[in-house]
Amino acid sequence: MIWLYRFLFPPVMLLASPYYLLRMRRRGGYGEHFGQRFGAVPALPAKRDGVRRVWLQAVSVGEMLAIAPLLESLRADPAVEVYLTTTTSTGYALARERYSSLVIALGYFPLDWWAFSRRAWKRIAPDLVILTEGERWPEHMRQAAVRGVPVLAVNARLSDRSFRRMMKLRTVSALLFRGITRVLACSEHDAERFRQIGFNPASISTTGNIKFDVTIPLLTDDEKSALRAELGFAGTDPVLLGSSTWPGEEAALIESFKTLRAEGRAVRLLIVPRHAERRAEIEALLQTSGLTYHFRSRGAAPAGLSVDVAVGDTTGELRRLTQLAELVFVGKSLPPHHEGQTPVEAAALGKPIVFGPELTNFRVIARDMRQMGAALSVPDAAGLREAVRSLWADAPAKARMAAAAQVWRQANQGAVGRTLAVIREELALLEN
């Protein structure tokens, strides 16, 4: 099966390249270190006796933020060194800013074709490989298998769509998972899905979601005031946040905002799109809305400027911006979208949360948050407008949701410790 994958990869890559090159151009930042996509690994120090080299792959910003406690703990172990890779330019920029002192080097993950992957593996020569969340690359795992290198899938989960596909295509599923030594699932729900698609039950552990354990630095009141001014939010009007929004959701938020304003409510709207390259599309929408606005990517708002809407079209700032919010809508959740973006950070910050009818990528999280009263789901844009209108006028309800969010988060912590225990167990086995 791996030979068929190797044979088909080049023509499929060529056919798909116009789409991916266009997307890379829109997002920007991909020209730097482009050769690393073809296995040209950056200069690494020579391996040392008694020191195990870990190759850790985190695809983008969300995964990069989540692995912070893992990197910090591994860095404290003199017998371990980490080579960190990512897939996106935004993930690379974040890693370079925050983790340069914690790893021996930082690079881009190579394209998963035999020649590129083999070239990278020969240069890196890892003793242990760690993949985060949904990372499953057949050639990468094949290279691990032929070298006898264990592969851990941490924070592992299967979305509804991935699960359905894998149940239908069992042969392909076997290729995707062959070579993975252990699966550390986000939840028992995910663990059961891995068992159903045929993964060895003895190799599956439910360690929980490491994103629950991430510590978010809190802004002081002065820092919040300065950030508001930079966004163009003069005064102290409470903020409605659209977190990681997708097409159609910005329009729904604008209508919710206008409804509040029409009722005389004090409010500002902060939109943080999931993909910053959509700024032109969002600006066209704002130009027809009659609202004043400012884009974060254009720098600090001029002194004295007061706008209705701020757009956080920058990378790695969502956690800071969320701290300004009175109420958070979690994006990619209003129809036709249903997968959902993560509500974990908003809950960790004790914010009342609203999202669409389904978060299929976070089904268990969304269900538990609703059951605990930490979040409210709405069916569509009209439902969002009504929920925002109702909650905005009900301070006690928002306070109850915020408290429930904190309780929910605390009840789900501990995944980092459990994940590290398995990593250390695998590293200890390498000594034998």
Secondary structure, DSSP 4 states (H G I P E B T S, - for coil): -HHHHHHHHHHHHHHHHHHHHHHHHHH---STTGGGGGT-PPP-PPP-TT-EEEEEE--SHHHHHHTHHHHHHHHT-TTEEEEEEESSHHHHHHHHHHSTTTSSEEEEPPPSSHHHHHHHHHHH--SEEEEETT---HHHHHHHHHHT--EEEEEE---HHHHHHHHH-HHHHHHHHTT--EEEESSHHHHHHHHHTT--GGGEEE---GGGGPPPPPPPHHHHHHHHHHHT--TT--EEEEEEE-TTHHHHHHHHHHHHHHTT---EEEEEESSGGGHHHHHHHHHTTT--EEEGGG-SPPTT---SEEE--SSS-HHHHHTTEEEEEESS-STT--S----HHHHHTT--EEE-S--GGGHHHHHHHHHTTSEEE-SSHHHHHHHHHHHHT-HHHHHHHHHHHHHHHHHT--HHHHHHHHHHHHHHHHT-
